[in-house]
Amino acid sequence: MSMSRRRAIALIGGGVVLAAVGATVGFAASRTPARALAPWSLAGRDADPRRRALSFAILAPNPHNRQPWLADLRQPDRIVIHRDRERNLPETDPFDRQMTIGMGCFVELLALAAAQDGHAVGFEFFPEGEDGPVAVATFRDGGTPDPLFAHVLDRRSCKEPFEERAVPAGLVKELSAHATVIDAPDTVARLKDLTWEAWEIEALTPRTFRESVDLMRFGKREIEANPDGIDLGGAFLEGLMMAGLLTRESQLDPTSTAFGEGVRMYRAMLAATPAYVVLTSDGNDRIDQIESGRRWMRLNLATTGMGLALHPVSQALQEFAEMAGTRARVHELLAAPGQTVQMLGRLGYGPITGPSPRWPVETRIMNG
Ligand SMILES: Cc1cc2nc3c(=O)[nH]c(=O)nc-3n(C[C@H](O)[C@H](O)[C@H](O)COP(=O)(O)O)c2cc1C
């Protein structure tokens, strides 16, 4: 979660010390976590087709940027793909549903990258049941490049307020091939309320909020040491950290100014939403979740190609007890009885944002 200057001002509740902090150009240049962002520029360089595809697949969206994927390359022309359970989010994702969706995003990007190179990938999912590997990917010659691949390096989860501009009807129609798009004002208004209510429940339930705060990386040093989780970086935020205005403790204290301003900031962001996208599935087994991830990946690439911003807002879909009422209301609104809402996202025109950190691809390979 890279934060813009505007959001940071909201976060600490005022602009008094901020001009001075932001003014030091040399300091700004030195605070970019270049090592944590390098995987975005190094993708596609390896000679081995599997490693080349993996170098793109690690750029997939995934919950809290945990990057739970691991690849075993011991068998020729194959990748055995595992999910690293150490990276689970037990409080907010108790059934690993979102983690599995993230793995779906990863396998779709792997397939797109391989096809770009002239390789078709066949997947066998959960060959040993759901406690074993997520998939065995077999590379063969073939594969047709997909125009969506062009947007891989520009794709983002855009965690910013969107413009008031509506999504043009033509684009809504095109996107309907990927997801249900909701732009009817009454349903949009209901979803603004529900996503806000859900965000507040997660933030005010100490164990679920702590899970996020524990994953916050404060400044370049922490981001480069652990290029995952929720990254709070850049010269501006680091200035606030140096001034003691942005700390892990203040984030955990609901009575602090920093916490209160964070809440206001999120409320404003969630409200600045002209449309939503929804992915539902009839069942809710691991294959349904993988399939939802694959669809989300393609949707996110398609929106990128259209110049639209997309932002998952998952709180209202989470399965912890305190969320049950909100989750039920979202399902009543968006899904037929028995269906599961797998992904809910904000859609609109947003600012251009930078990439989020990634672990280098070689650290995700279990054995070279
Ligand atoms: C299943 C899933 C759920 C997500 N839920 C949220 C969410 O509730 N709020 C949010 O800001 N981002 C959410 N994200 C986006 C991730 O935070 C984001 O993908 C990750 O930080 C990497 O950033 P990037 O997508 O810009 O590369 C979700 C992503 C996935 C795949």
Ligand as a Chemical Component Dictionary entry (heavy atoms), coordinates in Angstrom:
data_LIG
# 
_chem_comp.id                   LIG 
_chem_comp.type                 NON-POLYMER 
_chem_comp.pdbx_formal_charge   0 
_chem_comp.three_letter_code    LIG 
# 
loop_
_chem_comp_atom.comp_id 
_chem_comp_atom.atom_id 
_chem_comp_atom.alt_atom_id 
_chem_comp_atom.type_symbol 
_chem_comp_atom.charge 
_chem_comp_atom.model_Cartn_x 
_chem_comp_atom.model_Cartn_y 
_chem_comp_atom.model_Cartn_z 
_chem_comp_atom.pdbx_ordinal 
LIG C1  C1  C 0 -8.027 -12.000 -2.926 1  
LIG C2  C2  C 0 -7.504 -10.588 -2.819 2  
LIG C3  C3  C 0 -8.065 -9.731  -1.877 3  
LIG C4  C4  C 0 -7.601 -8.427  -1.761 4  
LIG N1  N1  N 0 -8.212 -7.569  -0.868 5  
LIG C5  C5  C 0 -7.802 -6.303  -0.758 6  
LIG C6  C6  C 0 -8.453 -5.390  0.123  7  
LIG O1  O1  O 0 -9.420 -5.722  0.810  8  
LIG N2  N2  N 0 -8.010 -4.117  0.200  9  
LIG C7  C7  C 0 -6.939 -3.705  -0.556 10 
LIG O2  O2  O 0 -6.563 -2.538  -0.444 11 
LIG N3  N3  N 0 -6.320 -4.527  -1.417 12 
LIG C8  C8  C 0 -6.715 -5.810  -1.527 13 
LIG N4  N4  N 0 -6.099 -6.648  -2.421 14 
LIG C9  C9  C 0 -5.004 -6.133  -3.253 15 
LIG C10 C10 C 0 -3.637 -6.461  -2.655 16 
LIG O3  O3  O 0 -3.418 -5.700  -1.496 17 
LIG C11 C11 C 0 -2.570 -6.175  -3.719 18 
LIG O4  O4  O 0 -2.758 -7.073  -4.777 19 
LIG C12 C12 C 0 -1.157 -6.324  -3.204 20 
LIG O5  O5  O 0 -0.896 -5.375  -2.203 21 
LIG C13 C13 C 0 -0.134 -6.147  -4.315 22 
LIG O6  O6  O 0 -0.346 -4.905  -4.951 23 
LIG P1  P1  P 0 -0.618 -4.805  -6.515 24 
LIG O7  O7  O 0 -1.878 -5.559  -6.815 25 
LIG O8  O8  O 0 -0.755 -3.336  -6.798 26 
LIG O9  O9  O 0 0.565  -5.419  -7.233 27 
LIG C14 C14 C 0 -6.539 -7.967  -2.575 28 
LIG C15 C15 C 0 -5.997 -8.829  -3.529 29 
LIG C16 C16 C 0 -6.460 -10.126 -3.662 30 
LIG C17 C17 C 0 -5.884 -11.025 -4.708 31 
# 
loop_
_chem_comp_bond.comp_id 
_chem_comp_bond.atom_id_1 
_chem_comp_bond.atom_id_2 
_chem_comp_bond.value_order 
_chem_comp_bond.pdbx_ordinal 
LIG C1  C2  SING 1  
LIG C2  C3  SING 2  
LIG C2  C16 DOUB 3  
LIG C3  C4  DOUB 4  
LIG C4  N1  SING 5  
LIG C4  C14 SING 6  
LIG N1  C5  DOUB 7  
LIG C5  C6  SING 8  
LIG C5  C8  SING 9  
LIG C6  O1  DOUB 10 
LIG C6  N2  SING 11 
LIG N2  C7  SING 12 
LIG C7  O2  DOUB 13 
LIG C7  N3  SING 14 
LIG N3  C8  DOUB 15 
LIG C8  N4  SING 16 
LIG N4  C9  SING 17 
LIG N4  C14 SING 18 
LIG C9  C10 SING 19 
LIG C10 O3  SING 20 
LIG C10 C11 SING 21 
LIG C11 O4  SING 22 
LIG C11 C12 SING 23 
LIG C12 O5  SING 24 
LIG C12 C13 SING 25 
LIG C13 O6  SING 26 
LIG O6  P1  SING 27 
LIG P1  O7  DOUB 28 
LIG P1  O8  SING 29 
LIG P1  O9  SING 30 
LIG C14 C15 DOUB 31 
LIG C15 C16 SING 32 
LIG C16 C17 SING 33 
# 
